[in-house]
Amino acid sequence: MIVKLIDFFRDRLKTVIRAGYCLLALLVVLDAFVDKHHAHTWIEHYPGFWAAFGFGACVVIILVSKWYGHVKWFGRFSIMTREDYYDR
């Protein structure tokens, strides 16, 4: 059942991507109509602030994770290793 659903979406990938973009744009537009009377800071009054904040936070998490994976600890150890590590 799930394989058929994945194949269905894979065959219509461009349509799925466009639908996702339309949904995100609709959410940002709908955010303009939300009552912001109880916002805690001045920046929360702008439509799409939390969407942009969430996107920025995800980008930062990805960049920090990639950096952390490549850092050499104590000069030789790192989280990421070569692909043939267990073959030797």
C-alpha positions as CSV (number, residue, x, y, z in Angstrom):
1,M,0.0,0.0,0.0
2,I,2.7,2.5,1.0
3,V,4.9,1.5,-1.9
4,K,2.0,2.2,-4.4
5,L,1.6,5.7,-2.7
6,I,5.3,6.4,-3.0
7,D,5.3,5.3,-6.6
8,F,2.2,7.5,-7.3
9,F,3.9,10.6,-5.9
10,R,7.2,9.8,-7.6
11,D,5.6,9.6,-11.0
12,R,4.1,13.0,-10.4
13,L,7.1,14.7,-8.7
14,K,6.8,18.1,-10.4
15,T,3.1,18.3,-9.4
16,V,3.9,17.3,-5.8
17,I,6.6,20.0,-5.6
18,R,4.4,22.7,-7.1
19,A,1.6,21.7,-4.7
20,G,4.0,22.0,-1.8
21,Y,5.1,25.5,-2.9
22,C,1.5,26.5,-3.3
23,L,0.7,25.2,0.2
24,L,3.6,27.1,1.7
25,A,2.6,30.3,-0.1
26,L,-1.0,29.9,1.1
27,L,0.1,29.5,4.7
28,V,2.2,32.7,4.5
29,V,-0.8,34.5,3.0
30,L,-3.2,33.2,5.6
31,D,-0.7,34.3,8.3
32,A,-1.5,37.9,7.3
33,F,-5.0,37.4,8.5
34,V,-4.1,36.0,11.9
35,D,-4.7,38.3,14.8
36,K,-1.4,39.4,16.1
37,H,-2.7,41.3,19.1
38,H,-1.0,39.0,21.5
39,A,2.4,38.9,19.8
40,H,5.3,39.2,22.3
41,T,7.8,41.1,20.2
42,W,7.6,43.7,17.4
43,I,8.9,41.4,14.7
44,E,6.1,38.8,15.3
45,H,3.7,41.3,13.7
46,Y,5.2,40.7,10.2
47,P,3.5,38.0,8.1
48,G,5.7,35.0,7.5
49,F,8.1,35.7,10.3
50,W,7.9,32.3,11.9
51,A,8.1,30.6,8.5
52,A,11.3,32.5,7.8
53,F,12.6,31.9,11.3
54,G,12.0,28.1,11.1
55,F,13.7,28.0,7.7
56,G,16.7,29.8,9.0
57,A,16.9,27.6,12.0
58,C,16.8,24.5,9.8
59,V,19.7,25.9,7.7
60,V,21.7,26.6,10.8
61,I,21.1,23.1,12.2
62,I,22.2,21.5,8.9
63,L,25.4,23.6,8.7
64,V,26.3,23.0,12.3
65,S,25.7,19.3,11.9
66,K,27.9,19.1,8.8
67,W,30.7,21.0,10.5
68,Y,30.4,18.8,13.6
69,G,30.6,15.7,11.5
70,H,33.9,16.8,9.8
71,V,35.7,18.2,12.9
72,K,38.7,16.2,13.9
73,W,38.8,15.6,17.6
74,F,42.2,15.4,19.3
75,G,43.8,15.7,15.9
76,R,42.6,12.4,14.4
77,F,39.1,11.3,15.5
78,S,36.0,12.5,13.7
79,I,32.4,11.4,13.6
80,M,32.5,10.9,9.8
81,T,35.0,8.3,8.5
82,R,35.9,6.8,5.2
83,E,33.5,4.4,3.5
84,D,35.8,1.4,3.7
85,Y,36.4,1.7,7.5
86,Y,34.9,-1.8,8.3
87,D,36.5,-3.5,5.2
88,R,40.0,-3.1,6.6
